[in-house]
Amino acid sequence: EDLFSAHVEPLVPFVLSGGYATVLAYGQTGSGKTYTVSACSRLAISSLFAANNSSCDISVQAIEIYGKNKVNDLFDGSNSKVLIAENIAGSSTFAKATTKLVTTADDMLAEVEHAWSQRITRGTEKNPQSSRSHALIRISCQSKRDKNATPGVLQLVD
């Protein structure tokens, strides 16, 4: 909670006003990256919905990057391939990734928990169930008043 309060929570108003932010965890196997990003994701989602006041439509995408060039949609049970591309504004996009529009924090939390459960894992010397991939949760906040405004984005990466 201290890490969230100091480093992630201040990003919430920035994202709701159209900002683009990424929270990234890295470190050695077994150091708690997945645990930390999962906790920060839950707190960020709750915080975003509490601060939103229904001024934005909020959607989520979840992808997994595995190996050198495998990018999977974590919302699609068939592990369909996602293409990472750059749009005209210079931001990355996930072509062919499922986008879920959600209206409550509880709905988004359920979607994200489901996405995390779809990740590729295996045992390692240090951990009986270790993530073997990188996961990216992308939360987009599109202004309801100005549909042409650039959406705010919060990406959480494990």
N, C-alpha and C positions, 0 to 999 in steps of 0.2 A: 504494500500500500504506500510506503514511503517513496519508492521509486516511481510509482504511478503519479502520486501527488506532485512530486518535484519535476518530473520530466514529460509525462504524457497528458495529464489533465490540462495543463496550460495550452495544449494544442487544440482542445475542443472548440473554443470560440473562434480560433483562427480558421479551422476547417469549416465551421458553420457559416463563416463569412466569405468562403470561396478559396481558402488557402489549401495548399498541398503539403502534406506532412507524411513522413515515413518513420516508423519505429522499428529498429532492427536489433536483433540479438545475435551475438556470435560468441564462440568460445569452444573449449574442448568438450568432447563427449562426456556426458554426465554432470555438466556444470549447472544445469537448471534452466537452460534456454527455453525449452518448450513450456515448462512450468511457469516461467516468468512471463513469456509472451501470452500464454493462455489467460493468466490472471489479469494482465494489462488489457487484453482484448475485452474480457468481461466488464471490467471497470470502465473502459473507454466507451463501450456500447451503452452502458447505463447512463453515463455522463452525457453522451451525445443526445440521447432521447430526452433526458431531463432538461437539457438546455435548449432543445430545438424549438419548443413552443409551436409546433406544427407549421413552421415557416419553410421547411425543406422537405422534399421527398427523399427518403433515405433508402439506398439499395446496397447490396453486398455481392461481391464475387469472391470465390475461393479457388486458388490454383495451387498445384504442387509441382515443384521443379525437381526432377529426379535424374541423376546421371548427367551426361553431357548435353542432351538435347530432348529430354522427355518433359513435356509440360502438360499436365492433366487437369481437367476440371473436377474439383472435389465435390461439386453439387450434382454431377452427372455420374450415375452408378456405372456407366459403361467405360469410364475413364477416357472420355473423348479427348482428342488432342487439341490443345489451345495454341494459337499463334500469338506470339508477343510481337507487337509492331509499334511504330512511332506515328502518332497522328500529326496533322499539319501544325499544331501548336507546340510540338516537340515533346508531348507527354506520351508515356507508354500506354498502350491499349492491349486488351486481351481478347482478340478476335476469337469467336466461337465459344467463349466462356459464358456459362449461365449467369445471368444477372437476376437476383431476387429482390423485388421491391418489398420492403417490410414496413409495418406500421407501428410496431411496438418493440420495446427492448427485449421482452421475453421471446417474441418471434425471432428476432435476429440472433439472440443467444442460442436458441434451439438450432437454427440453421448453421451457425458457426461451430457449435459442438458436434453436429453431424459431420460437417466438413473435416474437422480435426480427426474424427474417428475413421475417415476414409484414407488416411495417410499410410504410406508404406513404412512398415516398421520391422525390425528384427532384433534379436538379442546381440549384445556385444559383451566384451570382457567386463565392462564397468556397469552395464545396465541390461536387465533381462528384456526390456522392450524399449528400443531406442529408435527415434525417427531416422530414417535413411534418406530423407529428402528435405527440401526447403519448402515451407508453406507460406503463402501470402494471402492475407485477408485484405481485400480492398473495399472500404466503405466510402460511398459517394453520397454527397449531400447536395441536391439540386434545388435551387430556390424555386418556390411555387409561384412567386410574383413575377420573376423574370426567367423564363425558361431558356433564354439565350445566354444567360450568365454562365460563366465557367463554374462547373460544380466544385465544391470543396471535396477533398479526398484525404482520407486517413488510411495509410497502409501499415499493416502489422506483419512483420516478417520474422519467421523462425528458421 
